[in-house]
């Protein structure tokens, strides 16, 4: 073996071997009739590059696939990429601009789409190659793309079938509108940013000298230029039939708004029906400033009497809550913006009553209009107050501009009946969601579900299969030929048809992923065998956006005359990758960990094992370079242990039966391997990946490397004989077992070592990735564990006590066993040489009572003492430990004051709260160790 473990050289070679062998193909030789295990990969964006979220998600999937493949299942891990409508269109538009080519609209739709396909052919496979570097064992021969021919046909078929069922229709509703990209976007593409302004002014306020403090429109304008949000504006609306007097609140009703420009679209003011102060105005009308529109004052529970002024302006065409209020009360929907976020006064509601100032707003951008409107309102005497106000402003995650709730006609899916079936699947256990506490989130979303807007105003994507005729109505069909047949039956021959220019939401096609990738709507052998899929592994953040929609898509369809089954049996939802301090990874913070850089520096195995070790169910894994370095050292430890085995000629022995081992050390190690195997199996099958990884780690590093090899050295270095031969064979057996158990987590180094071990034995081994998963030996190891386990525990306790008591490393000390019977003395006597070698023990003694100034240890019921008189100062050690403990107590008390302070819990970022909780846990653990040390000092 090479002296140094070199992951770069190994990973490239092993990846080629896997690729050339087709080891990851579904229906591989010998497995065609095996029980299937199916996972569909959450398709990464075709524009994407591997980030830590991908690394987490795909590592966990790969652990499952490699494990079940070794268990003999016919594994299909279905790979592919998503066309990523907005992201890809933006990438190609930027590419055209950088190359000096005409923009999208100049090129025209057909030419632009050809540019996109050209880009996809050249650059769209980047993330697939990066997944291969991670070691993902997908069936790469089956790679799909959400806009390939087969999946595109599935999308059209799905659209048509939803329409035939009456579940898909056109409607005019509010959507998240991106005024820069000029398209509706999904909630997941909306990023909330907190903003807070700094301008404050109140009508009638005076300065220190008693002079009226004037409104400074220019100062406010400069602030709004930097950030248009972050202020609350109090506006007075005159009551119809009363002469408005700014000094008399009875002549007006005051509303507060963060978006004063939307007042142009107000069609009512809402007051809570039990608002004692304002309910006398319900049924009257207010006059809209600047516009002159007469709007009703209505009663609605939406208006919180304790919030703001108690009165809420209702702008149904520009606020989602107001839209619902408007529907309840039959209010007019007045749209005051165009698609680019400019003031649009073309609505009939603006036909009369507009002031010159209002007319001057036409075609002005929304935030310029905001500044002008605030100035106009102040001049008119109806601006009462401006105050800084922290608010969450929705922004497009791609465009970076504030999103507008916008009233527009779009295509919708009525998902309520489909959600009911999806919830039934979860309640009945047909689908299991893990962690179980995520079920509450699932039901909360599904029980309050709204129609799904599935149309987008883009060019890149699946164009909606609807064709419009001369009267504006439409036909829906899977092809233009089918559409024409329907159109001629409806409008007559020779009719001119125009296809809907919009495309479908990317989630619409990815909702079909579990069955479209297997050939639906055709009846294929793959669909019959591999559907429903076994498990879905994805992020908890897309439980609604993707997971629930896949359920609803399946619930909407039939196949071969029967309702389509569930899309998956289990959903495992992992958390969000955070840095070592628990913070979200962010480029602005500078704490992003690039998985490719980690792989380059430390190897894919180190990264994967780091991920698995921190992937606790229901927790956000905290990853950093230090943790990855620790597991790189783990790889090195395994490599060096294998080199040690090579040095001692530990090779696979023909005919060796571990169940027939006779040496106590060998029997003990084989039994411990069985325990580790059981822990790994339970962890992987129970989706407790961190527990599985911990079982593998503890056996490999602690049991095998630290104890078994150390305890076996005298035999391995001794003269040849039956015990030495058995120990060599046992060492080889345990190494084979270790690499097999570790393979799902660390595939590259284990595959390499498997080949090396085979060569030592003169064999030409096959690939480890398709070897059978180890079976437990089943040897009764209780007696061996009683003997060897006692020695391990005793040495561990002696080492720990020496460290706690500050005993110099080079100092030898005796160990005195108290009150032992003959059998126990004989048992200890057999361990004397080991204790001297590994525990820095000078001699072993037996006594009826503990010697003075000794540290007492209790190990499996036996009392052992370390006489330390003259070696340490007992009084000084007590003082040192007590001082440390007192400091820890103060730290814990201070931290707990924060953690029990509701204000701190409400204001502090989640990662800060978690960091404080961890600090308390670490301090309490250290205090427990100190208490043990003080007790030992007597």
Buried (B, 14 or more C-beta within 10 A) or exposed (E): BEEEBEBEEBBEEBBEBBEEBEBBBBBBEEBEEBEBBBBBBBBBBBBBEBBBBBBBBBBBBBBBBBBBBBBBBBBBBBBBBBBBBBBBBBBBBEBBEEEEBEEBEEBEEEEBBEBBEEBBEEEBBBBBEBBBBBBBBBBBEBBBBBBBEBBBBBBBBBBBBBBEEEBBEBEEBBBBBBBBBEBBBBEBBBBEEEBEBEBEBBBEEEEEEEEEBEBEBEEBBEBBEEBBBBBBBBBBBBBEEBEBEBEEEEBBBBBBBBBBBBBBBBBBBBBBEEBEEBBEBBEBBBBBBBBEBEBBBBBBEBBEBEEBBBBBBBBBBBBEBBBBBBEEBEBBBBBBBBBBBBBBBEBEBBEEBBBEBBEBBBEBBBBBBBBBBBBBBBEBBBBBBBBBBEBEBBBBBBBEBBBBBBBBEBBBBBBBBBBBBBBEBBEEEBBBBBBEEBBEBBBEBBEEBEBBBBBBBBBBBBBBBBBBBEEEEBBBBBEEEBBBEBBBEEBEEEEEBEBBEBBBBBBBBBBBBBBBBBBBBEEBEBBEBBBBBBBBBBBBBBBBBBBBBBBBBBBBBEBEEEEBBBBBBBBBBBBBBBBBEBBBBEEEEEBBBBBBEBBEBBBBBBBBBBBBBBBBBEBBBBBBBEBBBBBBEBBBBBBBBBBBBBEBBBBBBEEBEBEEBEBBBBBBBBBBBBBBBEBBBEBBEEBBBBBBBBBBBBBBBBBBBBBBBBBBBEBBEEEEEEBBBBBBBBBBBBBBBBBBBBBBBBBBBBBBBBBBBBEBEEEEBEBBBBBEBBEEBEBEBEEBBEBBBBBBBBBBBBBBBBEBBBBEEEEEBBBBBBEBEEEBEEBBEEBEEBBBBBBBBEEBEEBEEBBEBBBBBEBEEBBBBBBBEEBBEBEEBBEBBEEBBEEBEEBBEEBEEBBEEEEBEEEBEEBBBBBBBBBBEEBEEEBEEBEEBBEBBE
